[in-house]
Structures are given as structure tokens and as C-alpha cells.
Amino acid sequence: MTYVPADDRYDNRMPYRRCGRSGLKLPAISLGLWQNFGDDRPIDTQRAIVHRAFDLGITHFDLANNYGPPYGSAEINFGRLLAEDLRPWRDELVISTKAGYDMWPGPYGEWGSRKYLLASLDQSLKRMGLDYVDIFYSHRLDPDTPLEETLGAVDTAVRQGKALYAGISSYSAQRTEEAIAILRDLGTPLLIHQPSYSLLNRWIEPDLLDVLGREGVGTIVFSPLGQGMLTDRYLDGIPEDSRAARDGSLSKSMLSDENLERVRALDEIAQRRGQTLAQLALAWTLRDPRVTSTLIGASSVQQLEDNVGALARLDFDDDELAEIEKYAVDAGINIWERSSSA
């Protein structure tokens, strides 16, 4: 059947927040395709999730060159969904991709050189069947390539019309300030920064958020559920079918007794608010007006709908925030720390 999006997709269910001081607004919740959109998942499941996301007012779909598995397959699969279902609504969508991590063999297949970034973007556009993406990110800082070269490549992508906006991901506050100055001088303002951020990973407070707020740059946070720790999956231990058991993305040290005690305490707060732990965690990331959007993943339509349910209760009173503060501490789960401290 031909897909027709819901007529009420913009009827005030999804808040849209201005991205820094730009003219672009993003949905408070965006859909990331890091997991669940590779060739290891049925395309019909992916299609159902993307359709439902758009019906719920999610207009932003976030990808990267090496999302899969295998690398590139998330972009290929999303490109198929665009061609078969969403093409008439392309102008209602914000589509982003990134380059920075390993993508192909040899010295030109990762990091931040001009050669890699521009070649990667061309490949991404081909995989998705697009003339341009809305946002192109430097996915991580390359400590061995001059920042002027990396960001000069992003600027070139915008000037070539292959991207509308420039973004960076997992840059430290100092490096972000440098990036802002470089891009401003080039005439392509930095639109957005994508850092990891959650109740258990608060590294962007206060320095990075202060820089972004002062400079008028948007913030879209990823891994707001702490790689799955801030869900009901680990309240009673580690299930055999969990991501932690399956791919090792959460180590035993991350799932320590101390961390799990914090998660259970946060779950009790969520229950008193009439939310799931995941909904509390997502709402908490959006409490700061400097955060434009929070990125979720979804393995099913039900999970997507449950997470979007966080929007029903975004307010926090002072007592709730004070209680949350007792348990929202660094839990050693920031696996991107090396990039953000380079």
C-alpha cells in the first residue's frame, strides 16, 4: 500500500525547538538510525518505525556513513524508504549524516581529512539517493589533522550544495569554540553540536553547554538512555538478549552494583511521576532550553511510541530535580570521552 502520512502529524503533539540562533527548528525528539536499521533487521520493521515516527511529528532522521551492520547499510535502507515512501515529503524532513569513524580500508577511510570527508559525503548521498543532506557532521575530532582542514571540508560541502548546515559531534568545549570561530570566518556558521548526554553521563555540563548557549549553536544529544542503562532492561540484572550481553556495549564495570542502585532509584522517581524510567531520562535531557533535541533509537513501533510518550511530562519541580541530582552522577559510561577530550 502507498504510504500517506497522518494528517494530524503537526497538531501540537511534537514540540519543535529552534536550533540555536538559526532559522531551523528540530523536533524535541529525533530518530537516530545508529542501531536497528542495518541488514540484520527486516526492512518492513524499519519501514514501520520510520512511518510511525513521521506520523508522530518526528521530522529529523539522523544517520552516519558507517551505521549498519554492515557499514553503509543504514543509509542504503533509509534511502530505499525515502524512494519508496517518503520522497513526496522530502521538504518536510531533516536528514543528517556524518563522517569521522572508520568506513573503508586504508589511510583515507576515517578521521578528518578533506579527502575522506568529501568522499564519504558523496558516498552517503549516493547510498540514500539524495542530492543533499540537511546537516553534515564531522563525527569526531581528528587530533592529527588541522581543524581548519576538517571544517574547511564541511564548509565546502555546504558551498557545493551537498549539505545545508554544518555540524560537529563529540568535540570538547575548547575545540568547539575553535570550530565556531573557523566556520564563522569561512562564512558557514556552525549550526549544531551532537554530544553524548544522559543522567549518567553529564560531561557537557557546564562548559560545553555554556559555549553553545553563548554562541547560539544548537545541541542534539545522543545516547540519552545511557546505552540502554536508563530503561527497565537492567533493573533486575543483565538479560541474555540485551545489548550489553549481545555486543558488549555496556561492560561489567558500567553495570556495577552502584550504578544499578542509582538506576533503580531513578526508576522509583519516574514511577512517582507516572513515567517509565526511559521517559524520565528523555524528559530530563530536554529540561535545559539549550538542548534542541534528544536522539532516540527504536527497535519496534511500540518502543518508539513509549519513548515519544516522554513528551507528555516534560516539567520538573525543584524537589524532583534535587532528588534526581542525588543519583544523576557520572557512571563511567562515556565511551566517547577520548574524542571529546582530545
N, C-alpha and C positions, 0 to 999 in steps of 0.2 A: 504494500500500500504506500502511496505517496505521503510523505510526512508533511503535516501542516502544523505549525507551532500554535500553542494555546493563545487564544485571543486576549486573555487576561494576564499575559506574562509581565506586563508593566503596570499592573494595578496595585501599586504601593506595597507589595509584599516584600520586594527586594529593595533595600536602600542602595542608592548609588552615591559614592563619595568622590569628591573632586580630588584628582591626583596632584598633590602639592598645589602649586600655583598655576598649573596648566589648565587648558580647556577641556581635558579628558576626564571623564568620570568612569569609575570602575564599580562593579557590584561589590557589596561588602563581603560576599563570599564568591571566590573564583574557583574554577575546577582545574586542578593540575593533573597532567597525564604522565607523571613520573612512574607510577605503578598502574597495573591493570589494563594497559592499552597496548601491550606488546602482542606478539604472535602466540603467547601462552594463554591468551584469553579469547573466547569466542567473539567474533565480530558483532554478532547480534546482541550480546551482552553490552559491548561497548556502545553500540548504537542506541540501545535503550537508555543507558546512563546519559549520553550526550543529549538525546531528545528531551529527557526529563529535566536535565539541567537548564536547557534553554527555556523550557516551559515554565520553570520556576524563576526566570529572570536572570539566570547566570549567563552573562554575555561574554565573559572572558575565559579563554581556554589557553592554558599555559603549557608549553612543551619545551623540549631541548633536543639537540641533534642526536644524543645517544640514549634517549629514552626507549625502552623496549621491555623485554628482550625479543630479538637481537637489536643491537644499536640501529636506530633509524626507523624501527617498525612502528613506534607510536605515531610518528609523523606520517608514515605511509597509511596507516589505518585511519588516522584522523582525516587525511586528505581524501580517502575513499568516502568517509561520511560526509565531508564537505561536498564532494562531487555528486553524490547520490541523493543527499537530503537537504543540505544547508546552503547550497550555492545561492539560491534566491535571496537569502538573508545575510550575505557576506557583510554588507554595510552596517548590520546591527551587531557584528561580532568584533571583539578584540582578540587577536591571535598573536601569541608571543612565542619566540623560540630563543635559544641560547647556544653559545659555543664557548668552550674553555676546557672541558674534560676530554679524556681520550676518546677518539672517534674512529681513526683509521691508523694503520701501522706507519712507522717511520717518524722522522723528526718534524714533519709538518702536520701531524694529526691531532695535536692537542695544544693547550696553553693559550698564549695571547698574541701570536704574531699576526701581522697583517695578512700574510699568505693563508694561514689557517682560518682566520675568522671569516674572511670574504669568500673563500672556497666553501667553507661549511655552510654559510648562509645560502649560497647558490644551490647547494645540495638539498638543504632544508626546503627551499621554495619548490624545487623540482619534486621532492617527495610528497609535499602537500598540494601540489598543483596550483600554487599561488603566484601572483605577480609581486606581492609584497606581504610582509608581516607588519603588524601594528607596532610591536616592540621587539627590538633585537638587543639581547643582553650579552655583555661579557660575563660569562658564567662564574669565573673566578679570577682573582688577581694572579698574574704571572710575575713572579719576583725577578725573573731574568730578562724580561722584555720591557723596554721603556714604556711607561704608562702612556706617553704621547703616541706611541705606535699603536698600542691596543685600542685606545679611544679614537685615534685618527681613523682606524678601520671602521669603527662603529659610525663615526661621522660620515665616512664615505658611503656606507650602506644607506644612510638617510638621504644623502645628496643624490645618490643613484636612484632613489625612489623604491628601493628594495625593503626599506623599513620606514615607518613614520616617526618613531620615537626611539631614544637611546636609553638603555638600562644597564645596571651593573648588579652583581649578586655576590654576597658574602665578602664585601670589601670592609675593611676597618674604618673607623671614623676618620682617621687621618688620611687614609688613601681615598676615601670618599670625598673629602674636601679638595684633595688634589684633582680628582676626576671631575668634580664640578667646575673647577677653575679652567681646566684644559678644555672641556667641552664648551664652556661659555665662550672662551676665546675663539674656538672654531666656529661658533655660531649655531651649534646644535645643543641646546640645553639638556642636561640630564633630567629625564622625566621621573625615573623611579629606581629604587633600590629594592632588591629581594634578599632579605636575610632570613636565617632560621630564627624562630622565636616561639617560646611557649612558656607555660607555667614553670617548667623545669629547665628552661634554657633562656635566660634573661640578659644575654650578653649585650644586646643593643641598648640597654638602659645604663646610664643616661646619655653617654657620649654620642653614639650614632644617631639616636632619635633627635637629640638636640641639634646636630648638624643638619639633618634632613628637614626638621621643622624650621630652622632659621633660614635655610637656603631655598625653601619652597619645593622640595623634592618629595615625591610620593613614596610610600612604603607598602610593599605587599609581602607579608610574612609567610614563610613556608614551614612545614612540619609543625603546625600549631598543636598537634596532638602528640608531640614528643615521640615520633616514630611508632605511635600506637600505644605508648605507655598510658596516655591520658584517655583511655577508653575502658570499657568494662572487661577487656580481654585478659588483663593480668591481675585482677582483684583477688583471684584465688589461685595464683600461680601461673605457670607458663604452659598453655595448651600445646599439644603436639602439632596442631595445624596452624599455629600462629606464625607471624612473620619472623619473630625472634627465633623460633625453633627452625624455621624453614631456611632463612638466608643469613642468619647471624647479624642482622642489622641492629639488634639490641644484644649487647654482651651480658654475661652474668653479672659483671660489676655494675652495669646500668640497672639491672633488675635486682638490686640489693634489697635486703630486708628494710633498710632505712628508706629507700626510695619507694618501695611498695607501701610502707606505712604512710608516707606522705600522700601517695595516690589514693589510698583508702580514705584518708581524712578529707581530701578534696572531693571525693565521691559523696561523702556524707553532706558536705556543704551543698553540692549540686542537688542532692535529693531534697533538701530543705527548700531549695529554690524551685523545685518542680522541673528540674532538668536532669539529663544524663550527664555523666562526667565529661563526655566529649562536647556536649553542648555548652557546658560551663567553660571548658577550656577555650572553645572558639569565641564565645562571647567576651571572655576576659581579654583576648588579644585585641578585640575591637573597642575596648574601653577608652583607649587613647586616640584622640582625634587625628594624631599624626599618622596613624595606621590607616591606610586607604582601603586595604582588602586583606583577607586571610585566605590562604590557598588550602583547599581540601582535596583529598583523593577519594575515590569511591570504587568499591568492587561490585556494588549492586545498586539498583534503584532505591531499595529500602535504606541502605546506608547513606546514600546521597540525601534522601528526604529527611532522615533522622538528623543529619548534620545541619542541613538548612534550617531545621527546627530551632537551632540556636538563636535565630533572629527574633523569635517570639519573646525573648527575655534578654535584652542587652544591657539593662540598667543594673547597677550595683550600688548598694548603700555603703556608707562608711564602715559600718560594723562588718559587713560581708568582706569588704576589701581588706580590712585589718585582720580578719580571721584567715583569709586566703594567704595573706602575706606570711603567716607562720609556716606555711607548707610549700609555698611557691619559691623554692630555692634552687640554686644550681645543682643539678643531679648528675653532672658528668656525661651528658648525652649529646653534647655538641660535636658531632663527628666532622663538622666543617670548620672547626676552630683554627686549624692550621692556615687555611686560606684567609680567614678574617683577621688573623694576627700578623700576616706577612708584611 
